[in-house]
Amino acid sequence: MADAQQFESVAIFIALCYLLVLLGLGVLGYARSKPSEEDYYLAGRAQGWFITSLTIIATFFSAFAFLGAPGAVYRHGVVFALFALNVPLAGATVYLLGARIRRIGQSKGFVTPADMISDYYGSPVTLRLLVALAGYLYAIPYVMIQIKAGGEISAVMFKGRQLSLGVLGTFDAFQVGAVVLALITMFYIMIGGMRSVAWTDALQGLLLIGGMLLGGMAVISAFGGVRGFGEAVSALPATSLTSPGPVAAFPWSKMLTIVMFASVGSLVQPAQWMRFYSASSSQSLKRSALLFALALPPCFLLGVMLVGLGGQSLFPLVGDGAEAVAHPAVEQPDRILIVVLRGQLPVMLGATVGTVVASLVIVAIMAASMSTADSNLHALSALTVRDVYDRFLRPQSTQIERLWVGRGVIVVTTLAALVMVLRSYSTPAADSSFDVMRMIALLGLVAIGFSCQLLPLTIDMLFLRRGTAAGAACGLAAGLVGAFFFGGMFDPLAAAADGTFCEPVVAVIQGLKQAVPMDSTAWGLLWNVPVFVVVSCFTRPVDADRRNEYGRLVRESAD
């Protein structure tokens, strides 16, 4: 009990210090900011390579990487460890797209993805709203993931603890952690905008890299070294070491499509697109790409992915096949990394040092959550203000008014996501309506499925310039529909369709998903690309002058 109390005391102290630093950076960002949309949303387009690199990395490596991915490997076996192969593709995506998007955005004063896409295709209403919708469908689930992560961290750090607030009731550690992470993140984004987000991301990015490597070291130490770890992993059930895994959730075809498209979908989403705009030079983005490709794959493979496999040996799943559940000491698969760190680092490094280091790494996990939550909340604010409020509701609004509307969006979105997370947490496991939220990795893949539908438009706009406005709009709409019907968000609706007139349609969709196992991203693109191509063949092309202008700006981006 004394050890548990010591850990909690140290963890609280370090977490409070860290949160105070974040708030300080938020205030400093506010002091340095100017009352303009370009400054609030893009930090004046003047971010250097170091800040640019770390903010892209921190936004990319969210709670998905620290909690969701190890949890998925723990639950589904080594097949999900292949997800690490998407990291080099992320570097290639930054290299190929980042500088081109930055050059066009800087030249034409764009802030959101819809600014560029609707301008190129000459579709100020339909395509702008569809691109904004794709951004919402990505960002809102990702904000929920990060808030959920705050609850999971707190639940392990302060297991069994409760906080009584009188007439407001009594709250457990998960609920308190989710609320605290959500409110702190909301506050520093509101006051400092992109500058505060980027500065905090830089700190968080450094913590992430260190935390990833320490996680792998901790689990190897638990088995007495690399040899012991290898022997323990080789003794796992055969289903844990082969595709499609013990739950049969990831056949090779589905995992292949995840590896191919997950990183791309994570880098054409609004928050990352805005980071491309905010970089001071193309060189900054090319250095970011190099850092992705060389430094992060080893951290990912030799860090958190080892935790999932080692964790399954330390804390075996209870039950077989689809009925298997996490070990009672773990409770939820997403908590495996925190359980390993809390239990093994004090043993590996000694009680005092190990407790401090474990607390620091857990703060790094919290950093991963906050760095992605802040980026997506900030992007949601920009989408709402630039693509909806300013264009359709109050075109005559002033910049100051729009900035305050953007802050209001951050508040409303944070509170709505928090309510959804807390409702999911309190819903019995047998209720499938919130099942997709029970694992961070699954909800993350749902979100990526929507954002990746911007990829065909982006490739056409930057490289091919053959598509039309009608083709782009129809293809994007078809892709979003395909990603929804063949993704995890459709499953609760499918269960509710039993016995209704929709049951035959649902049966066809479910049959296709079983016959051709692919991620929702690939299913969406399978609808998106053919529709885009066919409709573009029979509709009016983009104006030649605009195509030439974009081609010239793309060529200039290479200089």
Secondary structure, 3 states (H helix, E strand, C coil): CHHHHHHHHHHHHHHHHHHHHHHHHHHHHHHHCCCCHHHHHHHHHCECHHHHHHHHHHHHCCHHHHHHHHHHHHHHCHHHHHHHHHHHHHHHHHHHHHHHHHHHHHHHCCCCHHHHHHHHHCCCCHHHHHHHHHHHHHHHHHHHHHHHHHHHHHHHHCCCCEEECHHHCEEEHHHHHHHHHHHHHHHHHHHHHHHHHHHHHHHHHHHHHHHHHHHHHHHHHHCCCHHHHHHHHHCCCHHHHCCCCCCCCCCHHHHHHHHHHHHHHHHCCHHHHHHHHHECCHHHHHHHHHHHHHHHHHHHHHCHHHHHHHHHHHCCCECCHHHCECCCCCCCHHHHHHHHHHHHHHHHHCHHHHHHHHHHHHHHHHHHHHHHHHHHHHHHHHHHHHHHHHHHHCCCCCHHHHHHHHHHHHHHHHHHHHHHHHHHHHCCCCCHHHHHHHCHHHHHHHHHHHHHHHHHHHHHHHHHCCCEHHHHHHHHHHHHHHHHHCCCCHHHHHHHCCCCCCHHHHHHHHHHHHHCCCCHHHHHHHHHHHHHHHHHHCCCECCHHHHHHHHHHHHHHCC
